[in-house]
């Protein structure tokens, strides 16, 4: 049996590798398990309940949840198999975005994960006649999970089968709204074929199967984690859903997974916890950990060459003294981490890999379902600092218009490329070349013949008054190599030089202050301290010298005490910079940097 439509993946799992524990989710502080058979049975009950509630084939139904869960996936599959279009809404979406998505998509009903999410809908001025909850006992005006579930009789089973039989691979399966760095989000229409083709591509290059245990903690409103969950279903991977990313340090040792997917910030936080442990130790422990971390960040293995013998011995010693204890805090069995959604600092990819956890970075877009390229786990398949080799079945080319370094717009072709933007035919047409390639809007080049490197966003590249172009994304990646930089944004459009707004890593800064006899106060005062300014000047001078070209060098900077988040509107739900909003918010700070 093969699968050509998304909802067939659970059936495929049931035939090939039925699991006693296919999914596990948190309920009342304890783990609750679902077998493959139980998932299919519950899926059919939810499909029957939706039909009984009057939801029809072709209707669009929202999913507004604070985290992924077995109920999320069951509801998704239940809708897909009867032709209902799931439309996820990011939990971090602003009220105006929630209202826009609801109206633009024409949502006839919505699932919420909790009463709290229902309140967010109310605050956005959104009212649904039919509101369903993943909870057993939600507020009185919301239909609870068990209340919705309906044991299907022969008639309902017949209706479900009728709808299943009528769904074609090229039919729209789901609609996801891209957060966008400016303006209101656009609805990306993805077909069963789009997503299934990407799942099959990933299955060919990721080492997962029934013997692999995975933890899922990224939001399923993003196509990245959602496609990964589909891949787990097709591969027969048991999945344990974390109810909060903040609980990950406790969940990992409890579940002891072999594999998970993450965004770079998760790995950065794991690294920060390692540094916090280092800072609590005595002088000898700090010296040993500094040596091991520095060794890890120089990890020379990129898949194409043998590791030098002396490095191999040093790595074994570092593993004995530091790395194995670090792995133990992550459960002790983690072997692979796939990273996407934003750029990963190469030094972190090297450090984790040196510690025995193979970290592989990939690249994709909502419009491409999402994976375009991915570093491989097999020998010769990884180069840190790139996003890897194009996925099987996905063609990638660089546009003919290129800069001096060979960077041009990345263009893609394959079955994974979207159907189009909902109700936006002109916008859809503008994203394709005359010969049918999708224009990603990202700029990059191929390195080592076949590894794709993303160097920036076409719409973000700016020109200084010297007449030279600067790719801010690349410069920001170099700045974030500093342990003291948490967030940053490069500016310089129509200015004589490049400058940067920097949100410091205040945890690291506090440790530095203690070691250098600098009195610590609140962050808003620390950024004004001359010694702190001198520290950042030294860090930027070092990065300018080691990493940046003449035009890219940072000539001025401004320290910011407040973190940029999706909640304060300065990041998108996928944690990308909303550059225009940041520029507007810090207009005065930016102006001061360019006053000479």
Phi, psi and omega in degrees: 000132175251178176227140181233347178233150190302316185292346179284348184294323176294320177295321178298316178299318183297325181280322186270312181215075178298132184251141173287325173236096178270317177230151171221136179223160181277132177217118183054040176080002180236162179277132173245135186252148173236131170279168176301317180298319180294323178297315180295319180296316181290324176302315180295325178294321179289320176302314180297319179297321179294319178296319179293331179280357177091009176283131188250159173308130180094345177294153176250127186235129181284155172229112185239097188228147181279344178198168175286158181194163174303321180298322178302311184290322178296314179298319179300309181294323179297321178289315184300323185284349176244016172080016173275141184264107176290135178233094180292148175237128180300137179295338180266005181298143177287158179307319180293328178289320178299313180297319180297313181298315180302315182285314185296318181279344183066048183295131180263345180197175181206143168265140171236154181273342184197169176299327180299320179290327176296322179295322178297323176298316180299317181294335177276001180075023183257127180235129177246137173295323182241108180237122182248150182235149173285345182279154179289317185232078178280187176301158188301329183270011179241137179279119181286165184303309181290331178289325179286319183300133184225119178298114186286133174276186184299323180294313181293320176300322178295319178295317178300314180295323178300315180293318179303313183297332184273352183274127181258152180305329182276357178288149177297130179262317187207165176228127180238136181265118178290136184296320181070143177272346175219156174069186181275152183292154180251145180276117178267121180268121179241135180269169173303316182298317179308306186287317181299320179298322180288322176301314180295325176298314183291322179303329183284344188234358182244130185279074179232153179186190183301336180277354181262133175253131183240149171249136177242127180222353178281153181296137178280359174285346176266140182296331181303299183290328180295316177296324178297319178296320175299319179296318176302317180300313183292331181269353181074034181271125173295131184241130177248119185267122174281137181276357178193137179293334179293336181271003184304318179302333177270327184287321183300312177294334180285313184276324182058061183285165174259340190209143165204163175255150184208164168263158184307327183299328179296316178291323176299321180291322177297320177295318179298322178294325176296318179292325177297320177294320179300318183292336180279345184278173176283182184300317181294316180297318179298320181294317180295315182293321177300318180296315182294317181294316178298321177298315180297321181289348175258013183314115189275346187285120178240018175093343184253349185225153176290147178285133178305144185299318181295323178293322181301316180292317179298321179296320177299319179293317178297324179295318180296320186272327189229305193297319183294328177290325177295314178299322181300322180290343176262013178109339176088347183242359183294126182243331186221141172226127175258131186241136178208188175082334178202171183285135177264136175294123183306325182297328178286322175300318179292316183298310180298319181294321176297329180279005177091012177241105184289112178259128181231128182265142176231183184210140177186179181223159173305320183293347181243016166070017354245345197289126174255313181217158182201136172289140187266162180270344181276161180305138179083002187255008183224140168221111181299139183096353173244169178259011170099197184263142177309139181294152178305134179083359180246121178265138180228136175220161176256132183301159183291333179279109186228159177271188185297331181272001180089010179278132175215177181293137178278127180239145190228146174218138179163172181292346181280350184284134188309162172288327181149180175271137184296124178059026180226067183297324181291318177297319178299311182299325183292342182268003179239145176283170180299332180260018168090014177268141179278129180271113186287335186085353177265153181246140179190191180203167174265136176239154182051036176074317188230000182264126182276131176242124178267122185251353178168182178252130185305319182287347183264339182297133181233163180247132175276175181289354174283349181089004181260146178271146178232132174265102187299325182303319180294315181297319179297322176300321180291321178297322183286358172292338179286135178297339185268355181257120178268309178222154178201157174216131183266138179229164178158013179301125179057030177243163184285346182205177181260139178227172185216138166269132185229126170262113183292159168278095190291334177295315179292324181294321179296320178296317179298319180298318180297321182284340184244020176055042176255123183296129183265130174229204181291151181307322182295339177266328182296326182291347179263354183290127182302327181289326177291316178300321179295319178301313181291327175299318179294319179297316181292321177299319180296314180294321176303316184288317188272331195238338192243148176282173185304314183288331185277346187300140180278118182260345179207155178210159177226128180272135183244133185270344186256131181293146176270128183223170174291328182294323179269007172082006182264352171235154173283169176301337176266016172067030172266152182293132168270087192299315182297322180290321178295318178300316180293319184292323183250035183305316182292317180298319180293317180301319182296327182293334184258007176274120181239000000 
